[in-house]
Structures are given as structure tokens and as C-alpha cells.
């Protein structure tokens, strides 16, 4: 499922791509929606052990779509700004194409949710721990299993 990038000089190495993912915190998850229409929704994420993880309520349109077909595309724009003198935009972005899977193991779910709290809500670990305790069984945790992962940048 590899396609050549239109401007290959903008493609980043695997190491640079992972570094971009590490810096980011949100992106868009796209999947097959109802009646053949695509569905895309904003999500926050963390990179943990080299994997992109999302969390969600265990129900809703996104979950229905992924239960029907786990294939998805995740994109994140890590940075962007307009370069007026060049009539263009500088950017750093990542696209991951693959499958979303549901974590069933409670210990893994707990570990991932704790990582969300420590990386995204520093200083509120006590509040986060209480929330995880109450919501663990009411939260879906989804690692994305990539078939393709590419980073791209134009820095102006």
C-alpha cells in the first residue's frame, strides 16, 4: 500500500517521522463511514513504545465504523505556518495508514491511560488516577497498527 510521494525530497526518515509524532498531540482519524462515505474525526493521541494510541468512549459512530472495518488513516499536522514571500505554507505532517485495534487487556489499557495523563495532563496525575479508576471499563483504547507511516515536511 506504498505510494511514492509527489515531492520525494520532502519525505522524512522513519526516525524523523517518529520524532514528529512524539512532538504532536492531536490529529484526525479517518475511516469508512456509512453508505460508503468517509468519516473523519479529530482525536488526541500519544506515542508509547513506538505505537500511536487513541482513547475513546466504547460506543459511537467512530467505534461503529471501526467495528465494521478496522482500516483507517490517521493524519497529524505537527506544525504549520504561511510563508507569504513564497506564497506557500511551511509544515510538518505525518500520515499513518493501517488498522485500529481494540485493547482488551485491562493492564495494558491502564498503562496507556496513565501515559495519557502523565504526558498530556502533567500536574494532575492524582485527578487522572481517580478518573482512570472510575472510567477504565468505560473507555476504549486503540493502538494503530501501521501498514504505512510517512512523515513529510517543507520548512520554507
N, C-alpha and C positions, 0 to 999 in steps of 0.2 A: 504494500500500500504506500510505497515510497514514490513521491513525485519530485521531480527536480524543481528547485527554487528558480523563479524567473530571473532574479539577480543573485547568482550564487555567491558573489563577493560579500553579501550581507548575511550569509548563513553563519551562525556561531558554532563553535565546537561543542561537544557534549558537556565538557566541563564548564564552559561559559554559560550554556543553557541552564545547567543546574544552579549556577550562581545567581542567575536572574530569578529563577523560581524561588530561591532562598530569600531574595530581597522582597518579593511580592507578597501580597496577602489576599487578593481577590481576582476573580476572573469571570468568565462566562462558560457555563456548561450547556452544550447543545446536544440534542438527541432527537430521535424520531418521535414526533408528536402524533396527534390524532389525524386521521384521514390523509396521511401521507405528508402533512405539513411539518416542517422542522419546528422545534421548540427550543428556545434558548433562555436561560435564566442566570442572573448574577449569583455568584456563590463566593464565600470566603474559603480559604484553604490553608493548609500548612504542608511543608515538605518535611517528612520524617523518615529517616532511614532510606533516603533516596526515592521515596514514593510521595505522590501527591494524594492528600487525604481531604475529603469533604465531610461535612456533617449535615444532617437534615432531620426534619420530622420524618417518622417512618411511613408517612402517608402523604398524599397529594399528587398533583399532576406529574411532577418530576419523577416521583417514585413509581407511579403507574407506567410512565414511559420506559423507565429503566427495567422494570419487571418484565415488560413486554419485549424489550430489545435492549440489551446492555451496551450496545455500541454507542459511543459518544465522542464528542470533540470538546476539549477544554482549551480555551484561549485566555491568555493574560497579557495585558499591556502593562509592562513594568514601569516604563517612563515614556513621556511624550511631550514635545513642545514644538510650536511652529517656528520655522526659520524663515522669517519674512524675506530676507535678502535672496533666498534661494527658491522662494515660492514653493515650499515643501514643509514637511514635518520630520523632525528627528524622533526616533522611537527605539524602544527595546521591547520585544514581544516573544511569547512562547506559544506554540500550538502542540497539544498532545492529542493524538487520535488513538483510541483504544476502547477499553471496556471498563465500566464501573461495576464493581462487585460489592456485595454487602458483607460486612464483618459480622460474623455470628458469635465469635468468641468474646465473652464479657471482659476478660482481662485485656484483650487487645483493644476493645472499644474504650475501656477505662484509660489505658495508656495513651491512646490517641487524643481523647478528650482532655486529659490532663496536659498534654503537649499544646493543644489549642489554648488552654488557659494560661500556661506559663509563657508562651510565645506571643500571644495576642492581648492578654489582659494582665500584664505584669503588675504586681502590687495588689491584685485582687484574688490571689490564689485561694484564700480561705473561703471567699464567696463562691468561687468557681468549684471548689471541692464539694461544698454543700449542694450546689446546683447539679453537679455530676451525680452525686449520691441519689438525688431525687429523680433525675431525668435519664439515667443510664439506659433503662429498659424502654424508654420512650424516645430514644434518639437513634437514628441510623448513622452509621459511619461507613464511608465508601472510599476505599483506595481506588485510584485509577490505574489500570494495567495498560501501559502504553504498547501500541503496535508501532507508533511513530512519535518521536519527540524532536521538535526542531525549535531552535532559537534564531531570531533574526534581529538585526539592528542596523540602523542608519543614524549616526551620531552627529550628522551635519558637518 
